[in-house]
Amino acid sequence: MPNIMPVKVWVLMALMCVGVGLGADDHAAAAGSGLTSVRSLNYHGALAKSILFFEGQRSGRLPVNQRVKWRGDSALNDGQDQNVNLTGGYYDAGDNVKFVFPMAFSITLMSWSAMEYRDEVAAAGQLRHLRSAIQWGAEFLLRAHTSPTTLYTQVGDGNADHQCWERPEDMDTPRTLYKITENSPGSEAAGEAAAALAAAYLVFRDDRDKTFATQLLSASRSLFDFANNYRGSFQSSCPFYCSYSGFQDELQWASAWLYRATRDRKYLDFLQNNQGGSSNMFSWDNKYPGAQMLATQEYLAGRTELESYKRGLDSFVCAVMPNSGNTQIRTTPGGLLFTSDSVNMQYTTTATLLLFIYSKTLSSSNSGGVQCSAATFSPDDISSFAASQVDYILGGNPMGMSYMAGFSSKFPRRIHHRGSSIPSIKALPRKVTCNEGFSSWFPTSNPNPNTHVGAIVGGPDGNDQFSDNRGDSTHSEPTTYINAAFVGACAAVLGENQVQGPVGDIASVISSN
């Protein structure tokens, strides 16, 4: 699990891609030091790999069409000691614990991406894979919500897990269960799960078989009522991924998704009666900018009078856009904006997704731009800056490297990820113990034996440098919520550039592991 304190970090480069994709992941870099000169980026390949990553994070019994072959079945008895089925779902990062709060956020972001950029994802041939990734997580959330006032929020002892370095297939640390109830509430986790299932409902509601969608919406309504009627902060009832922003943002976020899914006046009334809150970051903990984005879309479409949410969203844009007059942000030599040297990419990808969606919304509603103290930003300005973030992640940075594993010829080879860093159970079928993992596989300087294709790591330090050190979890650990936001951001760039690139190389990359 990565550092979980909220951090704000943005990329300040304007590297726009031109030309046609030349190879599987190729981008041309200028010789010597300095920024990468990007001639072409294969956004098709990047999108496909960002979705593929989720198959490497799967827990439970893997399906027959599993493409990440170095993974095997794991944690098949989760929940058994309390007579519930909590198999499936995702490991959140490089560890072997399932945390519902960030998992649900990842499902919400993937679902949002599938709706906002459905045509782009479909054109890249990735819609069925994205739907599969959403469904894998959403089905787990349905199982975790075992009664109207119960939600299991964690599977696995985080402390014991973090003292152990072993593959999920060998896992023998306690699979301790944590839950929220009416007597031990956690409105943040219940609210985020409600948002995730409402968003997933919007992805699946038009399917011929309505059964799954009906289950999603029913559970979403139930979880919102649980979160709202039994209010309490997850900070007092969680061991990891505790909330620092309170639960009001999750309640706004969930009600906004449920209003979009149902058009039930109940959820609109909640938004109108519970306005307020702002943040300069959008994360698994803080949903204010996301809720403001959803409410602003309704406002600009003329369906509501939620103008205060748009003001909050404009404030977020002014905080992250360069040259906006915001003096609280300082810039690294390569153009990376940050307030702390920690897990930079999780805040970059979420901000990038929001910026793309807002640019699209402003353009479609003919609403002009965003006025900040020192500048006015047009929709094109906003989307251009957002595109530069995607390019930074994929190679347009001072290191001249991709921060996505398996993308381009230069990418992180020693990511902080247990399953990736130990030979596959199919290549090394004997058990690898905790101690052997820490003594033989964790400290080695050798590249990971399994390339976790698509995994986006925490990112560079405050000086735009990256040491590719497995022991540096802050910078070298991937997470589901980094990738989940990047899916939509990459699809947006793909749609804007209309650059065709091959994705067929994925099969060869997978088979080589």
Secondary structure, 3 states (H helix, E strand, C coil): CCCCCCCCEEECCCCCCCCCCCCCCCCCCCCCCCCCCCCCCCHHHHHHHHHHHHHHCECECCCCCCCCCCCCCECCCCCHHHCCCCCCCECCCCCCCEEHHHHHHHHHHHHHHHHHCHHHHHHCCCHHHHHHHHHHHHHHHHHHCCECCEEEEEECCHHHHHCCCCCHHHCCCCCCEEEEECCCCCHHHHHHHHHHHHHHHHHHCCCCCCHHHHHHHHHHHHHHHHHHHCCCCHHHCCCCCCCCCCCHHHHHHHHHHHHHHHCCHHHHHHHHHCCCCCCCCCCCCCCHHHHHHHHHHHHHCCCCCCHHHHHHHHHHHHHHCCCCCCCCCEECCCCEEECCCCCHHHHHHHHHHHHHHHHHHHHHCCCCCEECCCCEECHHHHHHHHHHHHHHHHCCCCCCCCCECCCCCCCCCCCCCHHHHCCCCCCCCCCCCHHHHHHHHCCCCCCCCCCCCCCECCCCCCCCCCCCCCCCHHHHCCCHHHHHHHHHHHHHHHHHHCCCCCCCHHHHHHHCC
